Amino acid sequence: MKKFLNTFEDDFCAIILLIMLILTFINVIARYIILASMPFVEELNCVGLMILSILGAATAAKRQAHLGLSVITDLLPHMAQRVIALICDLLGAAFCAAIVYLGYLMVQNQLNNNILSMGMSWPVWLYGIWLPIGGAVLCIRQIQLAVKTFIATLHHGKEETA
């Protein structure tokens, strides 16, 4: 179970990317054979891209691979660098919590107004729900990163006093 949770984003992103690839391939072939595009493919690929973006951010957070500008923090003592990293992790988690909350409000609005998509006339909330879901996954990864940074900071602080 632990391995599944650790690789959840990677596996889900791979599945979404494969589905997008197959749909795009079918759409390209359809353009050449029947000389017409299938509009639902573009709609589904847009949703897939949104899912890939937010879950890709969660994967990057898990691997501590987000870009950062460290020109100033590199000049600080190691302990100060860790404290700033912890603050950044907590701010990242707060930002993700805002994504979840605002995404929830967006989905509520879509449900209440019965908004339908242009291509397939599906309820738009089916697409929008992925924003708070992905934001929650990203928030969990940011909190895990903050806890890891906090523990490393405590451990490093004990080494300095010893």
Buried (B, 14 or more C-beta within 10 A) or exposed (E): EEEEEEEBBBEBBEEBBEEBEEBBEEBEEBEEEEEEEBEBBBBBBBBBEBBBEBBBBBBBBBEEEEEEEEEEBEEEEEEEBBBBBBEBBBEBBEEBBEBBEEBBEBBEEBBEEEEEBEBEEBBBBEBBBBBBBBBBBBBBBBBBBBEBBBEEBEEEEEEEEE
